[in-house]
Amino acid sequence: MKVKQSIPVAKRFTIQQFNALFPTDDACLVWLMGQRYPDGIAFCDKCLTERKHHRIAARRAWSCDYCGKMISPTAGSIFAKSPTPLRLWFYAMYLMGQTRCGISAKQIQRETGVTYKTAWRMFKQIRTLMSEDIRLEGSSVECDETYYGAALKNKHRSKLKQGTHKDKQPIFGMVERGGRVVTRVVPNAKETTLLPIIAERVLPASTIFTDCYTPYDNLHKMPQGYNHQRINHGAKVYVMGDIHTQSIEGFWSLLKRGIGGVYHSVSAKYLQSYCDEYSYRYNRRFDDQPMFTSLLVDAVAKAE
């Protein structure tokens, strides 16, 4: 009996496919070269023109066929100057791309056999690819804030003595209905902090849906001409026609459950990178290609 696959063919990328496409370090290097410099044509800094480049055996480099100046497809990328085999980098990206809720550096260590220090560095570098500078283009955008951190009753006495119980870490989010999300770890949830972020990331004349939190009171007065719609959660009203903030609240649930289930705890120092990771996953939920492929493309695109 043939098992029915619930994942579309275009979004599948199995371990067999990975092993067939990237069986060795050399295969990974050749793939990078082909993406960054198709047909080996690259600008030569010495010749000051585009030249054909040829592979140098036993090195991660190609040389200009006229002057011999070398270039490397890993230069300026997250793989640059790393002694870790390139295939392990690709496999770590595969693991991070194939999981729906994320994967810890400790699991990458177990899967690849590298040290935890190396796994953490790979993990951190790969997550930099998930940081996006996007502007929401939808006409209907939901905005909301949430707070990350332990409840006061669950904190250790030593933490209470340090005064860390005063505030949790605020996170601000904006999501297009049926589209992408943008999240920012912010120092506070005041009007002077939130409204400039909205102005920067949401198109003028958009309809913005929020709850009745007071920092949004002047949203309709902004020069961008936003149409502001509010839902009164204080009166236990959560949906009124098309007025609601269910989309962004659904994302907060994914974020907190993901962090709690996979990473257990995140410091404020690294919280933005974790928010970027879950935003990246959310923004690609409808893509026609595997997330691993998106990570590879971004690794090339963000190489200096």
C-alpha positions as CSV (number, residue, x, y, z in Angstrom):
1,M,0.0,0.0,0.0
2,K,1.4,3.4,-1.0
3,V,1.7,5.9,1.8
4,K,0.1,9.2,1.0
5,Q,2.5,12.1,1.6
6,S,1.0,15.2,3.3
7,I,4.0,17.4,2.2
8,P,3.9,18.7,-1.3
9,V,6.6,17.4,-3.6
10,A,8.2,20.9,-4.1
11,K,8.7,21.3,-0.3
12,R,10.2,17.9,0.3
13,F,14.0,17.6,0.9
14,T,14.9,14.3,2.4
15,I,18.2,13.1,3.9
16,Q,18.6,10.9,0.8
17,Q,18.3,14.0,-1.5
18,F,20.8,15.9,0.8
19,N,23.3,13.1,0.6
20,A,22.9,12.8,-3.2
21,L,23.4,16.6,-3.8
22,F,26.1,17.2,-1.2
23,P,28.0,13.9,-0.7
24,T,31.4,15.6,0.0
25,D,33.0,18.9,1.0
26,D,34.1,19.4,-2.5
27,A,30.5,19.1,-3.8
28,C,29.4,21.8,-1.3
29,L,32.3,24.0,-2.4
30,V,31.5,23.6,-6.1
31,W,27.8,24.3,-5.5
32,L,28.8,27.6,-3.7
33,M,31.1,28.6,-6.5
34,G,28.4,27.9,-9.1
35,Q,25.9,30.1,-7.2
36,R,28.3,33.0,-6.5
37,Y,30.2,32.9,-9.7
38,P,28.3,31.1,-12.5
39,D,30.5,29.4,-15.0
40,G,33.6,30.5,-13.0
41,I,33.3,34.1,-14.2
42,A,34.3,36.6,-11.5
43,F,35.7,40.1,-11.2
44,C,39.4,40.0,-10.7
45,D,40.7,42.8,-8.4
46,K,44.1,42.7,-10.1
47,C,43.0,42.7,-13.7
48,L,40.1,45.0,-12.9
49,T,37.8,43.1,-15.2
50,E,35.8,39.9,-15.2
51,R,37.8,36.8,-15.9
52,K,37.4,33.1,-16.1
53,H,38.6,31.4,-12.9
54,H,39.9,27.8,-12.5
55,R,39.9,25.5,-9.5
56,I,43.1,25.1,-7.4
57,A,43.4,21.6,-6.3
58,A,43.4,20.9,-2.5
59,R,42.3,24.5,-1.7
60,R,39.0,26.2,-1.3
61,A,40.0,28.6,-4.0
62,W,39.8,29.4,-7.8
63,S,42.5,31.4,-9.6
64,C,42.2,34.0,-12.4
65,D,43.3,32.3,-15.7
66,Y,45.2,35.5,-16.6
67,C,47.0,36.8,-13.5
68,G,46.6,33.9,-11.1
69,K,44.9,36.0,-8.3
70,M,42.8,33.7,-6.2
71,I,39.2,34.0,-5.0
72,S,37.2,31.8,-2.7
73,P,33.5,31.1,-2.8
74,T,33.4,31.0,1.0
75,A,34.9,34.5,1.4
76,G,32.6,36.9,3.2
77,S,30.1,34.2,4.0
78,I,29.3,32.4,7.3
79,F,31.7,29.6,6.2
80,A,34.7,31.9,5.8
81,K,37.9,30.9,7.7
82,S,36.1,28.0,9.4
83,P,38.1,24.8,9.8
84,T,34.8,22.9,10.2
85,P,34.1,20.8,7.1
86,L,31.8,22.5,4.7
87,R,29.5,19.5,4.5
88,L,28.9,19.7,8.3
89,W,27.9,23.4,7.8
90,F,25.4,22.4,5.1
91,Y,24.1,19.5,7.3
92,A,23.6,21.8,10.2
93,M,21.6,24.2,7.9
94,Y,19.6,21.2,6.7
95,L,18.8,20.2,10.3
96,M,17.7,23.8,11.2
97,G,15.7,24.1,7.9
98,Q,13.9,20.8,8.2
99,T,12.6,21.1,11.7
100,R,9.3,23.0,12.2
101,C,10.0,24.2,15.7
102,G,13.8,24.7,15.7
103,I,16.7,22.7,16.9
104,S,19.2,23.3,19.7
105,A,23.0,23.7,19.4
106,K,23.3,20.6,21.6
107,Q,21.3,18.6,19.1
108,I,23.6,19.9,16.3
109,Q,26.5,18.7,18.4
110,R,25.0,15.3,18.7
111,E,24.2,15.0,15.0
112,T,27.5,16.3,13.6
113,G,30.0,15.2,16.2
114,V,31.6,18.6,16.6
115,T,32.3,20.2,20.0
116,Y,29.5,22.2,21.7
117,K,31.5,25.4,21.2
118,T,31.7,24.7,17.4
119,A,28.0,23.7,17.3
120,W,27.0,26.9,19.1
121,R,29.0,29.1,16.7
122,M,27.5,27.3,13.6
123,F,24.1,27.7,15.2
124,K,24.6,31.4,15.8
125,Q,26.0,32.1,12.4
126,I,23.2,30.2,10.6
127,R,20.6,32.2,12.5
128,T,22.1,35.4,11.2
129,L,20.8,34.3,7.8
130,M,17.3,34.5,9.3
131,S,17.5,38.2,10.1
132,E,15.3,40.0,7.6
133,D,14.9,43.7,6.8
134,I,11.4,43.7,5.4
135,R,8.5,46.1,5.1
136,L,5.0,44.8,5.4
137,E,3.0,45.3,2.2
138,G,-0.4,44.0,3.2
139,S,-3.3,46.5,3.5
140,S,-4.5,44.8,6.8
141,V,-1.9,44.6,9.6
142,E,-2.3,43.4,13.2
143,C,0.0,44.9,15.9
144,D,0.5,43.6,19.4
145,E,3.1,43.4,22.2
146,T,4.0,40.4,24.4
147,Y,6.4,39.9,27.2
148,Y,9.0,37.1,27.6
149,G,10.4,35.9,30.9
150,A,9.7,33.9,34.0
151,A,6.8,34.7,36.2
152,L,7.7,36.3,39.6
153,K,6.5,33.3,41.5
154,N,8.9,31.0,39.5
155,K,12.0,33.1,39.9
156,H,14.8,32.1,42.2
157,R,15.4,34.2,45.3
158,S,18.8,35.3,44.0
159,K,17.1,36.8,41.0
160,L,14.7,38.7,43.1
161,K,17.5,40.2,45.1
162,Q,19.0,41.5,41.9
163,G,15.8,43.3,41.0
164,T,15.2,41.3,37.8
165,H,11.6,40.7,38.7
166,K,10.6,44.2,37.9
167,D,9.8,43.7,34.2
168,K,9.7,41.0,31.6
169,Q,11.3,41.6,28.2
170,P,8.8,43.3,25.9
171,I,8.5,42.1,22.2
172,F,6.6,44.0,19.6
173,G,5.1,42.3,16.6
174,M,3.3,43.2,13.3
175,V,1.8,40.7,10.9
176,E,0.0,41.0,7.6
177,R,-3.2,39.0,7.6
178,G,-2.3,35.8,5.6
179,G,1.3,37.2,5.1
180,R,4.5,38.0,6.9
181,V,5.5,39.0,10.4
182,V,8.0,41.4,11.8
183,T,9.1,41.2,15.4
184,R,11.3,43.6,17.4
185,V,12.7,43.2,21.0
186,V,12.1,46.6,22.4
187,P,13.3,48.4,25.6
188,N,9.7,49.2,26.6
189,A,6.2,49.2,25.2
190,K,5.6,52.9,25.3
191,E,4.0,55.0,22.5
192,T,7.3,56.7,21.7
193,T,8.8,53.2,21.0
194,L,6.0,51.4,19.2
195,L,4.6,54.0,16.8
196,P,7.9,54.8,15.1
197,I,8.4,51.1,14.4
198,I,4.9,50.9,12.9
199,A,5.7,54.0,10.7
200,E,8.9,52.3,9.5
201,R,7.4,48.9,8.7
202,V,3.8,49.4,7.7
203,L,2.7,51.1,4.5
204,P,0.7,54.4,4.7
205,A,-3.1,54.2,4.5
206,S,-3.1,50.6,5.8
207,T,-5.7,49.3,8.2
208,I,-4.1,48.5,11.5
209,F,-5.8,46.3,14.1
210,T,-4.8,46.5,17.8
211,D,-6.3,45.9,21.2
212,C,-7.1,48.9,23.5
213,Y,-3.6,49.3,24.9
214,T,-3.2,53.0,25.5
215,P,0.1,53.5,23.5
216,Y,-2.0,53.0,20.3
217,D,-4.4,55.8,21.2
218,N,-2.7,58.3,18.7
219,L,-2.2,55.8,15.9
220,H,-5.0,57.3,13.8
221,K,-3.3,60.8,14.1
222,M,-0.1,59.7,12.4
223,P,0.8,61.4,9.1
224,Q,0.8,58.0,7.4
225,G,-3.0,58.1,7.5
226,Y,-3.6,54.7,9.1
227,N,-7.1,53.4,9.6
228,H,-7.1,52.2,13.2
229,Q,-9.5,49.5,14.3
230,R,-9.5,48.3,18.0
231,I,-10.8,45.2,19.8
232,N,-11.6,45.5,23.5
233,H,-9.9,42.5,25.2
234,G,-10.6,44.1,28.6
235,A,-14.4,43.5,28.0
236,K,-13.6,39.9,27.0
237,V,-14.4,40.7,23.4
238,Y,-11.8,39.0,21.1
239,V,-13.5,39.0,17.6
240,M,-16.0,41.4,16.2
241,G,-16.4,40.9,12.5
242,D,-13.0,41.3,10.9
243,I,-11.7,43.2,13.9
244,H,-9.3,41.0,15.9
245,T,-5.7,40.4,16.6
246,Q,-5.8,36.6,16.4
247,S,-3.1,36.3,13.8
248,I,-0.4,38.0,15.8
249,E,-1.5,36.2,19.0
250,G,-1.2,32.9,17.1
251,F,2.4,33.8,16.2
252,W,3.2,34.7,19.9
253,S,1.9,31.2,20.8
254,L,4.2,29.6,18.2
255,L,7.2,31.7,19.4
256,K,6.8,31.0,23.1
257,R,5.9,27.3,22.7
258,G,8.9,26.9,20.3
259,I,11.4,28.6,22.6
260,G,10.0,26.8,25.7
261,G,9.9,23.4,24.0
262,V,13.3,23.5,22.2
263,Y,15.5,26.0,23.9
264,H,13.7,26.1,27.3
265,S,15.1,29.5,28.2
266,V,16.6,32.5,26.3
267,S,18.5,35.4,27.6
268,A,17.5,39.0,26.7
269,K,20.9,39.4,24.9
270,Y,20.0,36.7,22.3
271,L,16.2,37.0,22.3
272,Q,16.1,39.1,19.1
273,S,17.9,36.4,17.1
274,Y,15.4,33.8,18.3
275,C,12.5,36.0,17.3
276,D,14.2,36.4,13.9
277,E,14.4,32.6,13.6
278,Y,10.7,32.1,14.3
279,S,9.7,35.0,12.1
280,Y,11.8,33.5,9.2
281,R,10.0,30.2,9.6
282,Y,6.6,31.8,9.8
283,N,7.3,34.0,6.7
284,R,8.1,30.9,4.6
285,R,5.2,28.7,5.6
286,F,3.6,29.0,2.1
287,D,6.9,28.8,0.1
288,D,7.1,26.3,-2.7
289,Q,10.6,25.3,-1.7
290,P,12.1,23.7,1.4
291,M,13.4,26.1,4.0
292,F,16.9,24.5,3.7
293,T,17.0,25.7,0.1
294,S,16.0,29.2,1.3
295,L,18.9,29.2,3.8
296,L,21.4,28.2,1.1
297,V,20.2,31.0,-1.1
298,D,20.4,33.5,1.7
299,A,23.9,32.3,2.6
300,V,25.0,33.2,-0.9
301,A,23.0,36.4,-1.1
302,K,24.3,37.7,2.2
303,A,28.0,36.9,1.5
304,E,30.0,40.1,1.3
